Amino acid sequence: MHVRLTPIGGDKVEGVDVVRELMRIEEKLEHIEKLLYELLEAEESYAIMKLSEKSLKDFLEDEPDIYGSLN
């Protein structure tokens, strides 16, 4: 992302332009922060599901196979 703070062909920046650019940057950072939070939340959910899957698998492996002995 490239932000141009100086007008084309000029050396001075109007104070209003800088404030406007900073507000745009702040909005983009807030959006990125929201996306990162959603990503971390999804990763956390995935980790919990994998842990549950492993725990259930370990539990079921220790249980006798009652359905296989019916045939």
N, C-alpha and C positions, 0 to 999 in steps of 0.2 A: 504494500500500500504506500503510495507516494502522495504527500500533501504539499501543494505549492502555496506558500504563504506570501510570496511577493508577486505583485502583478507583473504581467509580461511587459518588458521594457521599462520597468520602474525599480527604483531602489528602496522606496519607502512602502511600508505596509500600514494600511489604515487599521486603527485599533478595533473597529467593528469587524473587519475581515478576520483578524486573528481570533476574536471571540467566537465568531461564527464557525471558523475552522475547528477551534477547540471543542465547541459543542458537538460538531459532527464526529470528531474523534471520540468524544465521550460516549456518544450514542453507539458507535461501532464497538467500542470496548464493552459496553453494557451488553450488547448482543453477543459478543464473543464469550463473555462471562456466563451468560445464560446457556449457550451451547455447551460450554465446558461442564457446567453443572449437570445438564441433561446427560452428557456423555459419562460423567462419573457416576451418576445415578444408575444408568444402564449397566455399567461395568459392575457396580455393587450388586445389582439384581442378578446378573449373570453368575457372579462368584457365589452368591447364596444358593442359587439353583444347582450349581455344580457340587457344592458341599452337601446339599440335601441329597442329590443323586448318589454321591459316593456313600453317604451314610446309609441310605436305603439299600444300596447294593451290598454293603458290608453286612447289614442286618439280615437281608434275605439269604445271603450265602451261608450264614450260620444256622438258618432254620432248616428243618428236615423237609424233604421234597414229598409232601403228602399227596400231591396230584399225580406224580409219576408212578406211585405205588398202587394206584387204583386200577391201572390197566393190566 
